[in-house]
Amino acid sequence: MECARTFKDTFLVLGPPGTGKTKVITELVKNFKAQNLKVLVTSKNNKAVDNVLERLAHQPGMQAIRIGQESKVDEPVKPFLLDVQARALQDQIRARTEGQYQRLLNAAQMWEQTTPELMGLQIDLHRYTEMQQECMHTYKTVQERQHHLWNSRQPQLDTIAKKMHDAHAILTKHVVRYNRSTQTLAMITGLCRIPVVGHVFNPLQQWQLQRAQHRYNHTLTGHTTFDATVTAYYAQIAQIQTDVYGSDWILEAKQQCQQHEKNASHLLTAMHSRITRIHGALPSIIPLPHIPNREIDQIRGYIEHIGVIRELSGTRIQLLEDWRTALQERRRGLYLTLLRSADVIGATCIGIAIGAHISKIDFDVVIADEAGQIQVFDLLVPLVRGQRAILVGDHKQLPPVIEPEMLEYLENEEDEEIRNLGKKSIFELLFVQAHDTHRAMLNIQHRMPASIANFISQEFYENEYFSPDSLQNDPPDPFFQRAFCFIDTLHRRSYRDTRVQDEEEENATGFFNVQEARVLARLAEAYFKQHYRVRAENSTDKTIGIIVPYKRQVKQVANELRQRQLPDDIVATVDAFQGNERDVILFGFTRSNKYGGIGFLDELRRLNVTLTRAKSHIILIGDRHTLCTAKDEAFRACANNLMTYIEQYGQMLTIDDIDGLLETEKSKQYGSFT
């Protein structure tokens, strides 16, 4: 785990069956999530991807997306499908916006209910404005008329003002002259009081007195004239003011203005009361302005503000309705959002290349499960999408399946490395060359009894495949004493294989073995009567499966099962069964002949796959003679090792023993072999 977390480019994990590959991948994903790294989990088949995502489903806060067709995805993983998540997000968004949507709808209804008041307020404001305008117009007309009257009377007033000015000038002149005369008279009178000579000045005094009296009379006349002109001036002004300010039409106009002002004041009070009622009835989704004072500018501002809020509220509900409709109609628009927010995305190697949305997503880490079964060309598709890669697989299991045309093309290549691309997975090519710092092996299995696992370890994993103490003992079985059993068909003619033309592939042959198929079906029937199932429905159910090498033999076994009214989906080829497991596995080698022909059984990895499918017991049925004298040297050695091992650690039986067992079972007298 530590190495896989800290590597810089590519890390390889050899994970034999039962060693917890899926758990390791799950833990890696959790660690990468904690580092905010985006992870792609991929594999050749859907099942491997689903196994990882199913475990991640129970991790709190893990955002997982599954890319693929709904029909090909396991039921527990379907909630992770991109389209399902998009639908769920749609529902979630609609649910989260439902409250706001309903509040907006209620607000719209409240706005609708206040419409009469708002319209009345607008009408009142319009009337108030008209009153103000009429009053201003009247005032302006009065001012213009008054100005005209002043201008028309101004010449008369100017004439009187000139007379008044002239009279004032004459009066001033007379006053000055009179003052000089009185001063001169006072001086002469003083001279007259001088003893002896004073009498000389008496005539002069008398003359000066007459002169002063004369000038005094002129001054009084000037005063009278000036006072008359002043009186005439102010009388003219009073008349003009009476005409300008006190005429009937002006007084009437003033009364009209005063009435307008009074009406406007009442209307202002009515508008303020109406605003108070409206304010109490309006929704508060958008903050409302404060209730204004009884000032027209504040009231006008309030009305404008309310209009903006009403329009904004209507826009909001329209936008939300449009958005909710678009969300419902265009679900794919959520795909990219979901993909970008996901912590881990699961897809097959080909699935990651399908769809425009996923092509826009890059990954920090790509984890490829069952990488030992993926062709180089297929695995490169997801690998180029990530900065780092972890390949988890087992090249000791089945190799990648490559199309015949591609295989033929590669075999014609001179370069051996290119030819190997058709025979080996990129996992195998890299694992055998990788430094120990870039590879690791999961070497403790938790699936099967040690009596089965030890042979697998010896034959396929260089004795590095270990079992815990809890699996050292064989579990009980209704028919067999040991977990690892071989049933020898004793090279009998009736158990010989039959060669047929393959119906699916041109120029290919298949094999079937009627008697061996019958024995497999009879054993399955016995287990079914012991309540074994094809698939476990709960943790206590025991399961059974049948594996055979050839598709034609699958048909033969299925036919035998149907005759016994048993489910025929219990049987599959080795290739089809990879990735699955059952408590009991029944395996028929099918091949039985004089010349040691074993066909593609010489691919020993098929035997490894078969043996590692069992959780409790593995029951092998075949012709020991054919298997141990096979033409293929590697298979022959493996078969002999197998027989030796089973004789020592398992249970070796013959077909006669099985016939006896099945007859006993048929008579309901169950027993087990020694």
C-alpha positions in Angstrom: 0.0 0.0 0.0 2.8 2.4 0.9 4.6 1.7 -2.4 1.5 2.1 -4.4 0.7 5.4 -2.8 4.1 6.9 -3.4 5.1 5.6 -6.8 5.7 8.2 -9.6 4.8 6.4 -12.8 3.7 2.7 -12.9 3.2 0.2 -10.1 2.3 -3.5 -10.6 0.5 -5.7 -8.1 0.4 -9.4 -8.6 -2.8 -10.6 -7.0 -3.6 -14.3 -7.2 -7.2 -15.4 -6.5 -8.5 -14.8 -3.0 -5.7 -12.4 -2.0 -7.9 -9.4 -1.6 -7.2 -7.5 -4.9 -10.6 -5.7 -4.7 -10.0 -4.7 -1.0 -6.5 -3.4 -1.9 -7.9 -1.3 -4.8 -10.6 0.0 -2.5 -8.1 1.1 0.1 -6.0 2.7 -2.6 -8.9 4.7 -3.9 -9.7 5.8 -0.3 -6.1 7.0 0.1 -6.0 8.8 -3.2 -9.3 10.5 -2.3 -7.7 11.8 0.9 -5.0 13.3 -1.3 -7.6 14.9 -3.6 -6.5 12.8 -6.5 -9.0 11.7 -9.1 -9.0 8.0 -9.8 -10.1 5.9 -12.8 -10.8 2.2 -12.0 -10.9 0.1 -15.2 -10.8 -3.4 -16.4 -11.5 -5.5 -19.4 -14.9 -6.7 -18.1 -17.7 -5.0 -16.3 -17.7 -7.4 -13.3 -14.3 -6.4 -12.1 -15.2 -2.7 -12.2 -18.5 -3.3 -10.5 -16.8 -5.3 -7.7 -14.6 -2.3 -6.8 -17.4 0.3 -7.0 -19.8 -1.9 -4.9 -17.3 -1.8 -2.1 -16.7 1.9 -2.5 -20.5 2.4 -2.1 -20.2 1.9 1.6 -17.4 4.5 2.0 -18.8 7.8 3.5 -18.3 10.8 1.3 -17.0 8.8 -1.7 -18.4 10.2 -5.0 -18.3 7.4 -7.5 -19.5 7.3 -11.1 -20.0 4.2 -13.3 -19.7 4.6 -17.0 -21.4 1.8 -19.0 -24.6 0.3 -20.2 -27.2 -0.4 -17.6 -27.9 -3.9 -18.9 -24.2 -4.8 -18.4 -23.8 -3.4 -14.9 -24.5 -5.3 -11.6 -27.6 -4.3 -9.8 -25.9 -2.9 -6.6 -23.7 -0.7 -8.9 -26.6 0.7 -11.0 -27.1 3.7 -8.7 -23.6 4.8 -9.6 -24.4 4.9 -13.4 -23.8 8.3 -14.8 -27.3 8.7 -16.1 -28.8 7.4 -12.9 -26.7 9.8 -10.9 -27.8 12.6 -13.3 -31.4 11.7 -12.7 -30.8 11.6 -8.9 -29.0 15.0 -9.1 -32.0 16.3 -11.1 -34.4 15.1 -8.4 -32.1 16.4 -5.7 -31.8 19.8 -7.3 -35.6 19.9 -7.9 -36.1 18.9 -4.3 -33.7 21.5 -3.0 -35.2 24.3 -5.2 -38.8 23.2 -4.5 -39.0 25.3 -1.3 -37.7 28.4 -3.0 -39.9 27.7 -6.0 -43.0 27.4 -3.8 -42.0 30.6 -2.0 -41.6 32.4 -5.3 -45.0 31.0 -6.4 -46.5 32.2 -3.1 -44.8 35.6 -3.6 -46.2 35.8 -7.1 -49.7 35.2 -5.7 -49.1 37.8 -3.0 -47.9 40.3 -5.6 -51.1 39.5 -7.6 -53.3 40.1 -4.6 -51.6 43.5 -4.0 -52.0 44.5 -7.6 -55.2 46.6 -7.0 -53.5 48.5 -4.2 -50.3 49.0 -6.3 -52.4 50.3 -9.2 -54.3 52.6 -6.9 -51.0 53.9 -5.6 -49.8 54.6 -9.1 -53.1 56.4 -9.9 -52.8 58.4 -6.7 -49.2 59.3 -7.5 -50.3 60.3 -11.0 -53.2 62.5 -9.6 -50.8 64.1 -7.1 -48.4 64.8 -9.9 -51.2 66.4 -11.9 -52.3 68.5 -9.0 -48.8 69.7 -8.5 -48.4 70.5 -12.1 -51.8 72.4 -12.2 -50.9 74.4 -9.1 -47.5 75.2 -10.6 -49.1 76.2 -13.8 -51.5 78.5 -12.0 -48.7 80.1 -10.0 -46.8 80.6 -13.1 -49.7 82.2 -14.9 -50.3 84.5 -11.9 -46.7 85.5 -11.8 -46.7 86.2 -15.6 -49.9 88.3 -15.3 -48.5 90.2 -12.3 -45.3 90.8 -14.1 -47.2 92.1 -17.1 -49.3 94.4 -14.9 -46.2 95.8 -13.2 -44.6 96.3 -16.6 -47.7 98.1 -18.0 -48.0 100.5 -15.1 -44.3 101.1 -14.8 -44.3 104.2 -17.1 -46.9 106.0 -15.0 -45.0 105.1 -11.9 -41.8 106.3 -13.4 -43.4 109.7 -14.3 -44.7 110.2 -10.8 -41.3 109.1 -9.5 -39.6 111.7 -11.7 -41.9 114.4 -10.4 -41.2 113.3 -6.9 -37.5 113.5 -7.6 -37.8 117.0 -9.1 -39.9 118.2 -6.2 -37.4 116.8 -3.8 -34.6 118.6 -5.7 -36.5 122.0 -5.5 -37.3 121.4 -1.9 -33.7 120.7 -1.1 -32.6 123.9 -2.9 -35.1 126.0 -1.0 -34.1 124.5 2.3 -30.4 125.3 1.6 -31.3 128.9 0.7 -33.4 129.3 3.8 -30.7 127.9 6.0 -28.2 130.4 4.6 -30.6 133.2 5.2 -31.2 132.3 8.8 -27.5 132.0 9.4 -26.9 135.5 7.8 -29.8 136.9 9.9 -28.3 135.5 13.0 -25.0 137.1 12.3 -26.5 140.6 11.5 -28.7 140.4 14.7 -25.5 139.9 16.6 -24.0 143.0 15.1 -27.1 145.0 16.0 -26.4 144.3 19.7 -23.0 146.0 19.6 -23.2 149.2 21.8 -22.9 152.6 20.0 -22.7 151.2 16.5 -25.3 148.5 16.6 -28.0 150.7 15.3 -26.2 151.1 12.0 -27.1 147.5 11.1 -30.8 147.6 11.9 -31.9 148.3 8.3 -29.8 145.4 7.0 -31.3 143.2 9.7 -34.8 144.1 8.6 -34.0 143.4 4.9 -32.4 140.1 5.8 -35.4 139.1 7.9 -37.7 139.8 5.0 -35.5 137.7 2.7 -35.5 134.8 5.1 -39.3 134.9 5.4 -39.6 134.9 1.7 -37.3 131.8 1.4 -39.2 130.1 4.2 -42.4 130.5 2.3 -40.7 128.9 -0.8 -39.6 126.0 1.4 -43.1 125.4 2.7 -44.4 125.5 -0.9 -41.6 123.0 -1.9 -42.6 120.7 1.0 -46.2 120.8 0.0 -45.4 120.0 -3.6 -43.0 117.1 -2.6 -45.5 115.7 -0.1 -48.1 115.7 -2.9 -45.8 113.9 -5.3 -44.9 111.3 -2.6 -48.5 110.7 -1.8 -49.3 110.4 -5.5 -46.4 107.9 -5.9 -47.5 105.6 -3.1 -51.1 105.9 -4.1 -50.0 104.7 -7.6 -48.1 101.8 -6.1 -51.0 100.9 -3.9 -53.3 100.9 -6.9 -50.9 98.7 -8.9 -50.5 96.3 -5.9 -54.3 96.2 -5.7 -54.5 95.4 -9.4 -51.6 92.9 -9.3 -52.4 91.1 -6.0 -56.0 91.8 -5.2 -57.9 91.4 -8.4 -60.8 88.8 -8.4 -59.1 86.5 -10.9 -55.9 86.5 -9.0 -57.7 85.8 -5.7 -59.6 83.0 -7.5 -56.4 81.5 -8.8 -54.8 81.6 -5.4 -57.9 79.9 -4.0 -57.5 77.2 -6.6 -53.9 76.7 -5.8 -54.7 76.5 -2.1 -57.4 73.9 -2.8 -54.9 71.9 -5.0 -52.4 72.0 -2.1 -55.1 70.8 0.3 -56.2 68.0 -2.0 -52.6 67.0 -2.6 -52.0 66.9 1.2 -55.0 64.6 1.6 -53.8 62.5 -1.3 -50.3 62.3 0.2 -51.9 61.0 3.5 -53.9 58.5 1.5 -50.8 57.3 -0.4 -48.9 56.8 2.8 -51.7 54.8 4.3 -51.9 52.7 1.1 -48.2 52.1 1.2 -48.5 50.9 4.8 -51.1 48.3 3.8 -49.1 47.2 0.8 -45.9 46.8 2.8 -47.7 44.5 5.2 -49.1 42.4 2.5 -45.9 42.0 0.3 -43.6 38.9 0.4 -40.3 39.3 2.0 -38.2 37.0 -0.2 -36.4 40.1 -1.5 -35.8 42.7 1.2 -38.4 45.5 0.9 -37.5 49.2 1.3 -38.4 51.0 4.5 -41.9 52.7 4.7 -41.3 56.3 3.6 -42.2 59.5 5.4 -45.0 61.6 4.2 -42.8 63.2 1.6 -43.6 62.8 -2.1 -39.9 62.2 -3.2 -39.6 59.3 -0.6 -43.0 57.9 -1.7 -42.1 58.1 -5.4 -38.7 56.4 -4.6 -40.6 53.7 -2.6 -43.0 53.0 -5.5 -40.1 52.8 -8.0 -38.2 50.4 -5.7 -41.3 48.2 -5.2 -41.7 48.1 -9.0 -38.1 46.9 -9.4 -38.5 44.3 -6.7 -41.7 43.0 -8.4 -40.0 42.8 -11.7 -37.0 41.0 -10.2 -39.3 38.6 -8.4 -41.1 37.8 -11.6 -37.7 37.3 -13.4 -36.5 35.0 -10.6 -39.5 32.7 -10.9 -39.4 32.7 -14.6 -35.7 31.8 -14.6 -36.2 29.1 -12.0 -39.1 27.7 -14.0 -37.0 27.8 -17.2 -34.0 26.2 -15.4 -36.1 23.5 -13.8 -37.7 22.7 -17.2 -34.3 22.7 -19.0 -32.9 20.5 -16.2 -35.6 18.0 -16.7 -35.3 18.0 -20.5 -31.5 18.2 -20.8 -30.2 15.7 -18.2 -27.0 15.2 -20.2 -26.0 18.7 -19.3 -25.3 17.4 -15.8 -22.9 14.7 -17.0 -19.7 16.8 -17.1 -20.5 18.4 -13.7 -20.9 14.9 -12.1 -17.8 13.6 -13.8 -15.7 16.5 -12.6 -16.9 16.3 -9.0 -16.5 12.5 -8.8 -13.6 11.1 -6.7 -13.5 7.8 -8.7 -14.9 6.8 -12.0 -15.3 3.2 -13.1 -15.4 2.1 -16.7 -14.2 -0.7 -18.9 -11.1 -0.1 -21.1 -13.4 0.5 -24.1 -16.1 2.3 -22.1 -13.7 5.0 -21.1 -13.3 5.9 -24.8 -17.0 6.2 -25.4 -18.8 9.5 -24.9 -17.9 13.1 -25.4 -18.2 14.0 -21.7 -15.7 11.5 -20.3 -13.2 12.5 -22.9 -12.9 15.9 -21.2 -11.9 14.3 -17.9 -8.2 13.6 -16.9 -7.1 11.4 -14.0 -4.4 11.6 -11.5 -4.3 7.8 -11.1 -5.5 4.9 -13.3 -6.1 1.6 -11.5 -6.5 -1.3 -13.9 -7.9 -4.5 -12.3 -7.4 -8.0 -13.9 -4.7 -6.3 -16.0 -3.2 -9.7 -16.9 -6.2 -10.4 -19.1 -6.2 -7.1 -21.0 -4.6 -6.7 -24.4 -1.9 -4.0 -24.7 -4.0 -2.1 -27.2 -7.1 -2.1 -24.9 -5.2 -1.1 -21.8 -3.4 1.8 -23.5 -6.8 3.5 -23.9 -7.3 4.2 -20.2 -3.6 4.5 -19.4 -3.1 7.5 -21.6 -5.8 9.3 -19.5 -3.8 9.3 -16.3 -0.6 10.7 -14.9 0.2 7.5 -12.9 -1.0 3.9 -13.2 -1.4 0.9 -10.9 -1.9 -2.4 -12.7 -3.4 -5.1 -10.6 -3.6 -8.6 -12.2 -2.4 -12.1 -12.4 -0.6 -13.3 -15.5 -0.7 -16.8 -14.1 -4.4 -16.8 -14.9 -5.9 -16.7 -18.4 -4.1 -14.5 -20.9 -5.8 -11.8 -23.0 -8.1 -12.9 -25.7 -7.0 -11.5 -29.1 -8.8 -11.5 -32.4 -7.5 -14.1 -34.9 -6.8 -11.4 -37.5 -4.7 -9.4 -35.1 -2.9 -12.6 -33.9 -2.1 -13.5 -37.5 -0.8 -10.0 -38.2 1.4 -10.0 -35.1 2.8 -13.5 -35.8 4.0 -12.3 -39.2 6.1 -9.6 -37.5 9.8 -10.2 -37.3 10.3 -8.4 -34.0 9.8 -10.8 -31.2 8.6 -8.0 -28.8 5.9 -7.1 -31.2 4.9 -10.8 -31.6 4.7 -11.0 -27.8 2.0 -8.3 -27.8 -0.4 -10.9 -29.1 0.6 -13.6 -26.6 1.1 -11.6 -23.4 -0.5 -8.8 -21.5 1.3 -5.6 -20.9 1.0 -6.6 -17.2 3.1 -9.7 -17.8 5.6 -7.9 -20.0 6.2 -5.3 -17.4 6.0 -7.5 -14.3 8.8 -9.8 -15.3 11.1 -6.8 -16.0 10.0 -4.5 -13.2 12.3 -3.6 -10.3 11.0 -4.8 -6.9 10.4 -1.1 -6.0 7.7 -1.0 -8.7 6.0 -4.3 -8.1 4.5 -6.3 -5.3 2.7 -9.6 -4.7 -0.4 -10.2 -2.6 0.6 -13.6 -1.2 -1.9 -14.6 1.4 -5.2 -16.0 0.1 -8.4 -16.2 2.1 -10.6 -18.1 -0.4 -10.0 -21.8 -0.3 -8.6 -24.5 2.0 -4.8 -24.8 2.2 -5.0 -28.3 0.8 -6.1 -26.7 -2.6 -4.1 -23.6 -2.3 -0.8 -25.3 -1.6 -0.8 -27.2 -4.9 -1.6 -24.0 -6.7 1.2 -22.3 -4.9 3.6 -25.1 -5.8 2.6 -25.3 -9.4 2.0 -21.7 -10.4 3.4 -19.2 -7.8 6.8 -20.6 -6.9 5.6 -21.5 -3.4 4.8 -17.9 -2.6 1.0 -18.3 -2.3 0.2 -18.8 1.4 -2.9 -19.6 3.5 -3.8 -18.4 7.0 -4.2 -20.8 9.9 -7.9 -20.6 9.6 -7.8 -22.4 6.3 -5.4 -25.2 7.2 -8.3 -27.7 7.8 -10.6 -29.0 5.1 -14.3 -28.0 5.6 -17.0 -30.7 5.8 -18.8 -31.9 2.7 -21.9 -34.2 2.4 -20.0 -36.6 0.0 -16.3 -36.1 0.1 -13.8 -36.3 3.0 -11.2 -34.0 1.5 -11.4 -30.7 -0.2 -9.3 -31.7 -3.2 -10.7 -34.7 -5.1 -10.0 -36.4 -8.4 -12.4 -38.9 -10.0 -10.7 -41.2 -12.5 -12.9 -42.5 -15.4 -10.4 -45.3 -15.7 -9.7 -44.8 -19.4 -13.0 -46.6 -20.2 -14.2 -46.5 -23.8 -17.6 -45.2 -22.7 -15.9 -42.1 -21.4 -14.0 -41.3 -24.5 -14.3 -37.8 -25.9 -16.1 -37.0 -29.2 -14.8 -34.5 -31.7 -17.2 -32.2 -33.5 -17.1 -29.1 -35.8 -17.3 -25.9 -33.8 -20.5 -24.2 -34.7 -19.3 -20.7 -33.8 -15.8 -20.6 -35.3 -14.9 -21.6 -38.8 -12.2 -24.3 -39.2 -12.3 -25.0 -35.5 -13.3 -28.1 -33.6 -14.8 -28.8 -30.3 -15.1 -31.9 -28.0 -17.7 -33.3 -25.7 -17.9 -36.3 -23.4 -21.4 -37.7 -22.9 -20.7 -40.0 -19.9 -18.6 -37.4 -18.2 -21.3 -34.8 -18.6 -23.8 -37.2 -17.1 -21.6 -37.8 -14.0 -21.2 -34.0 -13.6 -25.0 -33.6 -13.8 -25.7 -36.4 -11.4 -23.2 -35.0 -8.8 -24.8 -31.5 -9.2 -28.2 -33.1 -8.6 -26.9 -34.7 -5.4 -25.6 -31.3 -4.2 -28.8 -29.6 -5.1 -30.7 -32.1 -2.9 -28.4 -31.0 -0.1 -29.7 -27.5 -0.7 -26.7 -26.1 -2.6 -27.6 -23.3 -4.9 -26.3 -21.6 -8.1 -26.0 -18.3 -6.3 -26.1 -17.5 -2.6 -29.1 -15.5 -1.4 -27.8 -15.1 2.1 -24.5 -15.7 4.0 -25.4 -19.3 5.0 -26.2 -20.5 1.5 -23.8 -23.0 -0.1 -23.1 -22.7 -3.9 -22.0 -25.0 -6.6 -20.7 -24.5 -10.1 -19.6 -26.7 -13.0 -16.7 -25.8 -15.2 -15.7 -27.6 -18.5 -13.1 -26.6 -21.1 -15.3 -26.7 -24.3 -18.4 -24.8 -25.3 -19.8 -28.1 -26.8 -19.4 -29.8 -23.5 -21.2 -26.9 -21.8 -24.2 -27.7 -24.1 -23.9 -31.4 -23.2 -23.9 -30.8 -19.5 -26.7 -28.2 -19.7 -28.8 -30.8 -21.5 -28.2 -33.3 -18.8 -29.1 -30.7 -16.1 -32.3 -29.8 -17.9 -33.3 -33.5 -18.0 -33.0 -33.5 -14.2 -34.9 -30.2 -14.0 -31.9 -28.4 -12.7 -30.8 -24.9 -13.7 -28.5 -25.0 -16.7 -26.8 -21.7 -15.9 -24.7 -23.6 -13.4 -22.2 -24.7 -16.1 -19.8 -22.6 -18.0 -16.4 -22.7 -19.7 -13.2 -21.9 -17.9 -12.9 -18.6 -19.7 -16.5 -17.6 -18.8 -16.1 -18.6 -15.2 -13.1 -16.5 -14.5 -13.8 -13.9 -11.9 -16.5 -16.0 -10.2 -16.3 -18.4 -7.3 -18.4 -21.1 -5.7 -18.2 -23.2 -2.6 -18.0 -26.4 -4.6 -16.6 -26.6 -8.1 -17.1 -29.6 -10.3 -14.6 -29.7 -13.2 -14.6 -32.2 -16.1 -11.5 -32.4 -18.3 -13.6 -33.8 -21.2 -10.6 -35.2 -23.0 -10.2 -39.0 -22.9 -8.4 -40.8 -25.8 -5.7 -43.3 -26.6 -3.2 -40.8 -28.1 -2.9 -38.3 -25.2 -4.6 -35.5 -27.0 -5.6 -32.7 -24.7 -6.1 -29.7 -27.0 -6.0 -26.3 -25.4 -5.8 -27.8 -22.0 -2.1 -27.4 -22.6 -2.7 -23.8 -21.5 -2.0 -24.5 -17.9 -3.4 -21.2 -16.8 -6.8 -22.6 -17.5 -6.2 -25.2 -14.8 -5.1 -22.5 -12.5 -8.3 -20.6 -13.1 -10.4 -23.7 -12.5 -8.7 -24.7 -9.3 -8.9 -21.1 -7.8 -12.7 -20.9 -8.3 -13.4 -23.2 -5.4 -14.0 -21.8 -1.9 -14.6 -25.2 -0.2 -14.1 -28.2 -2.5 -12.8 -28.8 -6.0 -13.9 -32.1 -7.6 -12.0 -33.0 -10.8 -13.3 -35.7 -13.2 -11.2 -37.0 -16.0 -9.2 -39.8 -17.6 -6.0 -40.1 -15.5 -4.3 -42.1 -18.2 -4.9 -39.6 -20.9 -3.9 -36.7 -18.7 -0.7 -38.2 -17.4 0.4 -39.4 -20.8 -0.5 -36.2 -22.6 1.6 -35.3 -25.6 2.3 -31.8 -24.2 5.3 -32.1 -21.9 4.4 -29.3 -19.6 0.9 -30.4 -19.1 2.0 -34.0 -18.6 4.3 -33.0 -15.9 1.6 -30.9 -14.2 -0.9 -33.7 -14.4 1.4 -36.1 -12.8 2.2 -33.6 -10.1 -1.5 -33.1 -9.6 -2.2 -36.8 -9.2 0.7 -37.2 -6.8 -0.5 -34.3 -4.7 -4.1 -35.4 -4.5 -3.0 -38.9 -3.5 -1.1 -37.4 -0.7 -3.2 -34.5 0.4 -6.6 -35.0 -1.3 -8.9 -37.8 -2.2 -8.4 -40.0 -5.2 -11.6 -41.8 -6.4 -12.7 -43.8 -9.4 -15.9 -43.6 -11.4 -17.0 -46.8 -9.8 -16.8 -45.2 -6.4 -18.9 -42.3 -7.6 -21.5 -44.6 -9.1 -21.8 -46.3 -5.7 -22.0 -42.9 -4.0 -24.8 -41.7 -6.3 -26.7 -44.9 -6.0 -26.5 -44.6 -2.2 -27.7 -41.0 -2.5 -30.5 -42.1 -4.7 -31.7 -44.5 -2.1 -31.4 -41.7 0.6 -28.6 -43.5 2.4 -26.0 -40.8 2.3 -22.4 -41.7 3.1 -18.9 -40.5 2.3 -15.9 -42.1 0.8 -12.8 -43.2 2.6 
